[in-house]
């Protein structure tokens, strides 16, 4: 794949998160993908679970507005940093637990790496700054 193809897939992924379109996100995943997210107790390996996890973020922060702050594109991968804002008006699922809404607006940050083969994401690694989010929501003292 060309770097332009990888950038296009990454742009589609960012657009899916920006619009809250879980179906658009899931269509980017290969049938045998694996998604590692350190807030989850186990890797995500099926599209139904990927859709549910994606939707849980949008349920917790339905007004989420995200932007990419950095991107590095390789021959078969892309890595990015993101920043987003959102108001926590829905329950949040993290680490297998549900956290009640706080109605607080937060600035979230994170990074990800996607490995792409055959035009699909075969491995995705997401690293949301859960501690930063928890501090802003009042669940942890500021460091």
N, C-alpha and C positions, 0 to 999 in steps of 0.2 A: 504494500500500500504506500501511497505517497504521503508526505507530511501534510499536504493539503487535505487529503481524505481523512487523516487522523484529526486534523483541526475541525473539519466539518462535523465529524462524529462528536467531538468534544463540544462544539457549539450547540449541537442538537441536545446533548445531555444538559448543558447549562440552561437552554431554553425550556426543557421539560421541568427542571426544578423551578425556574422563574415563574412558569405558568401553573405549576402544580399538576402537570399532566403525567400521572403515574404510568398510563399506558404507553405514552411516547418514550418514557424512560425505559420501561421493560423491553420495548422492541429493539433497543440498542444492545441488549444482552444476548450472548450466544446461548444455545440450548444447554450447554454444559458449563456455564459460567460459575464462578465462585466470587462472593463479595465478602471481604473482611472489613469489619467496622469494629473498632475497639470498644464501642459502647454495647455491643451485642455479645452474649455469652458464647455463641457458636457462629461460624460463617454461614452466610445465606447462600443456598444452592438451588433454590427453585424460584420461578418467576412469581408465583403467588406470594411467597414470603417477601420477595423484593418489592412487590407492589404494596404490601402491607407496611413494610418498614418505611418506604418512601412516603406513603400516605400518612403515617403517624407523625412525621415532621410537619406536613402541611395541616394536619388536624390541630396540632399544638400551636402552630404559628400560621394561620391562614392568610395573613397579610405579608408573608415572607417576601422580601425583596432582596435578591442576591446579585452580586457582581464578582467577576473574576478579577483578582488583583495581580496575579502572575500566572504564566503558563510556560512550560518547557515541553517541546514536542520532539520525540525520538523517532526511530525507524518503525517501531511497533508499539509505541506507548506515548502517553501524555500525562504530565503531572501539572497540577494547578493548586493555587491558593484561592480561597474565596472569602468574602465577607458578606454578611447578610444582616438585615434588621427584621424584626418581627415582634408582634405582641402575643404573649402567651395566653390565649383565650380558650384553649382546649387542653385536655389532658395530654401529658407528654409521656412517651414510653422510652425508658432508657435502662439498659442492663436487665431487661426482663421485668421491670417494675413500672407501674403507672404512677406518675406524679401529677397531682391536681393542678389546674391552671392557677396562675398568680396574677394575671392581668397586667404583668410588667412587660415593658418593651425592652428588648435586649439587642445587643450587637453580637452576632455570632461570627466565629472565624473557624477556618478549617483548611485541610489540604486533602488531596486525593491523588491516586495514581491509577491509571487505567491501562491495561494491556489489551491490545486489539489484534485480532487475527481474522482474516476473511470478512472484514467489514463489521465485525461484532466485538463487543467487549467480552473477553474471556475471563479476565480477572480484574476486580475493582477493589481498591483499598482506600477507605475513607477514614479520616482522622478529625472528627469534629472536636472543638475545644469545649468539651462537656463541663470541665471545671469552671471555665470562664462564664458559661451560660448559667450554671448552678449558682455562682457567686452573684450574678446580676439578678437572679430570680429570688435571692435571699435564702437559699438552702445551705450555703457555705459562707463562712466569713471571708472577707477580702484578704488576700495574701500580702 
